[in-house]
Amino acid sequence: MSGFSRWVERQLELRPDQDISDAARALQIRPSELKRWLGSKRPPTQETMRLASRVFNAPIREILIAAEYLTVEEASPDGLPTSELSTQELLAELSRREDSTIKILSRTADTASNGW
């Protein structure tokens, strides 16, 4: 099982869905896709990470770390683990992520309205 598979498993444990089929339906993906993610031994593709980010409403950075493409230190601002950041630095990072999420959601809505 890959780091990504373990991450998907943890995400599913947080959901109230009863089984893979229910979870896949709630996430609006095929059960076979979800099973593939859970059984994967290799790191996910870019497409899979983007889809997982969308369906689990998770930051892509979190998935990159789970898939072992990045370490926590590499993904943290200034290369510091979050435990080393000041409150101000954490708030600035949260604000940046919120702005990023709003931009992504806006682009997604624009894309959907344009029929892409």
Sine and cosine of phi, psi and omega as CSV:
sin_phi,cos_phi,sin_psi,cos_psi,sin_omega,cos_omega
0.00,0.00,0.70,-0.71,-0.01,-1.00
-1.00,0.08,0.19,-0.98,0.09,-1.00
-0.87,0.50,-0.60,0.80,0.03,-1.00
-0.90,0.44,-0.69,0.72,0.02,-1.00
-0.88,0.48,-0.67,0.74,0.03,-1.00
-0.90,0.43,-0.62,0.79,0.03,-1.00
-0.89,0.45,-0.71,0.70,0.01,-1.00
-0.87,0.49,-0.68,0.73,0.02,-1.00
-0.86,0.52,-0.69,0.73,0.03,-1.00
-0.90,0.43,-0.63,0.78,0.03,-1.00
-0.89,0.46,-0.65,0.76,0.00,-1.00
-0.93,0.37,-0.56,0.83,0.03,-1.00
-0.90,0.44,-0.46,0.89,0.00,-1.00
-0.99,0.16,-0.20,0.98,-0.05,-1.00
-1.00,-0.07,0.46,-0.89,0.00,-1.00
-0.99,0.14,-0.03,1.00,-0.08,-1.00
-0.90,0.45,0.54,-0.84,-0.09,-1.00
-0.98,0.18,-0.67,0.75,-0.06,-1.00
-0.57,-0.82,-0.02,-1.00,-0.05,-1.00
-0.86,0.51,-0.68,0.73,-0.02,-1.00
-0.90,0.44,-0.69,0.72,0.03,-1.00
-0.90,0.44,-0.69,0.72,0.00,-1.00
-0.89,0.45,-0.71,0.71,0.00,-1.00
-0.88,0.47,-0.68,0.74,0.02,-1.00
-0.89,0.46,-0.70,0.71,0.01,-1.00
-0.90,0.43,-0.56,0.83,-0.01,-1.00
-1.00,0.08,-0.13,0.99,0.01,-1.00
0.89,0.45,0.67,0.74,0.14,-0.99
-0.74,-0.67,0.26,-0.97,0.00,-1.00
-0.95,0.31,0.60,-0.80,0.07,-1.00
-0.83,0.56,-0.59,0.81,0.01,-1.00
-0.90,0.45,-0.57,0.82,0.04,-1.00
-0.91,0.41,-0.71,0.71,0.01,-1.00
-0.90,0.43,-0.66,0.75,0.04,-1.00
-0.89,0.46,-0.62,0.79,0.02,-1.00
-0.90,0.44,-0.67,0.75,0.02,-1.00
-0.89,0.45,-0.64,0.77,-0.04,-1.00
-0.94,0.33,-0.51,0.86,-0.06,-1.00
-0.99,-0.13,0.01,1.00,-0.09,-1.00
-0.92,0.39,0.70,-0.72,0.08,-1.00
-0.97,-0.24,-0.21,0.98,-0.02,-1.00
-0.95,-0.31,0.36,-0.93,0.07,-1.00
-0.88,0.47,0.52,-0.85,-0.03,-1.00
-0.95,0.31,0.35,-0.94,0.08,-1.00
-0.98,0.20,0.20,-0.98,0.06,-1.00
-0.85,0.52,-0.68,0.73,-0.01,-1.00
-0.87,0.49,-0.70,0.72,0.01,-1.00
-0.90,0.44,-0.67,0.74,0.01,-1.00
-0.90,0.43,-0.65,0.76,0.02,-1.00
-0.90,0.44,-0.68,0.73,0.02,-1.00
-0.91,0.42,-0.69,0.72,0.02,-1.00
-0.88,0.47,-0.63,0.78,0.04,-1.00
-0.86,0.50,-0.68,0.73,-0.01,-1.00
-0.94,0.35,-0.77,0.64,-0.12,-0.99
-0.95,0.32,-0.50,0.86,0.02,-1.00
-0.99,-0.14,0.01,1.00,-0.01,-1.00
0.79,0.62,0.77,0.63,-0.06,-1.00
-0.86,-0.52,0.52,-0.85,0.04,-1.00
-0.91,0.42,0.65,-0.76,-0.01,-1.00
-0.86,0.52,-0.52,0.85,0.01,-1.00
-0.86,0.51,-0.66,0.75,0.02,-1.00
-0.87,0.49,-0.64,0.77,-0.01,-1.00
-0.95,0.31,-0.63,0.78,0.05,-1.00
-0.87,0.50,-0.62,0.79,0.04,-1.00
-0.94,0.35,-0.72,0.69,0.01,-1.00
-0.87,0.49,-0.61,0.80,-0.01,-1.00
-0.99,0.16,-0.03,1.00,0.04,-1.00
0.93,0.38,0.45,0.89,0.15,-0.99
-0.99,0.13,-0.45,0.89,0.03,-1.00
-0.71,-0.70,0.46,-0.89,0.17,-0.99
-1.00,-0.05,0.24,-0.97,0.04,-1.00
-0.86,0.51,-0.66,0.75,-0.01,-1.00
-0.90,0.44,-0.66,0.75,0.00,-1.00
-0.92,0.39,-0.53,0.85,-0.06,-1.00
-1.00,0.05,-0.23,0.97,-0.04,-1.00
-0.99,0.11,0.50,-0.86,0.06,-1.00
-0.84,0.54,0.71,-0.70,0.00,-1.00
0.86,0.52,0.31,0.95,0.04,-1.00
0.95,0.30,0.21,0.98,-0.02,-1.00
-0.99,-0.12,0.63,-0.78,0.13,-0.99
-0.90,0.43,0.47,-0.88,-0.07,-1.00
-0.85,0.52,-0.47,0.88,0.01,-1.00
-0.91,0.41,-0.32,0.95,-0.01,-1.00
-1.00,-0.05,-0.12,0.99,-0.07,-1.00
-1.00,0.07,0.53,-0.85,0.07,-1.00
-0.97,0.25,0.23,-0.97,0.05,-1.00
-0.85,0.52,-0.68,0.73,0.01,-1.00
-0.88,0.47,-0.67,0.74,0.01,-1.00
-0.91,0.42,-0.64,0.77,0.04,-1.00
-0.91,0.42,-0.68,0.74,0.03,-1.00
-0.90,0.44,-0.65,0.76,0.03,-1.00
-0.89,0.45,-0.65,0.76,0.02,-1.00
-0.92,0.40,-0.68,0.74,0.04,-1.00
-0.88,0.47,-0.65,0.76,0.04,-1.00
-0.90,0.45,-0.68,0.74,0.03,-1.00
-0.88,0.48,-0.69,0.72,0.00,-1.00
-0.91,0.42,-0.64,0.77,0.01,-1.00
-0.89,0.45,-0.70,0.71,0.04,-1.00
-0.87,0.49,-0.67,0.74,0.01,-1.00
-0.88,0.47,-0.70,0.72,-0.01,-1.00
-0.89,0.46,-0.68,0.73,0.01,-1.00
-0.88,0.47,-0.67,0.74,0.02,-1.00
-0.89,0.45,-0.68,0.73,-0.01,-1.00
-0.90,0.44,-0.71,0.70,0.00,-1.00
-0.89,0.45,-0.62,0.79,0.03,-1.00
-0.90,0.43,-0.71,0.71,0.03,-1.00
-0.90,0.44,-0.65,0.76,0.01,-1.00
-0.89,0.45,-0.69,0.72,0.03,-1.00
-0.90,0.44,-0.66,0.75,0.02,-1.00
-0.89,0.45,-0.68,0.73,0.00,-1.00
-0.89,0.46,-0.71,0.71,-0.01,-1.00
-0.90,0.44,-0.64,0.77,-0.03,-1.00
-0.95,0.30,-0.38,0.92,0.04,-1.00
-1.00,0.02,0.01,1.00,0.04,-1.00
0.98,0.22,0.39,0.92,0.01,-1.00
-0.99,0.15,0.00,0.00,0.00,0.00
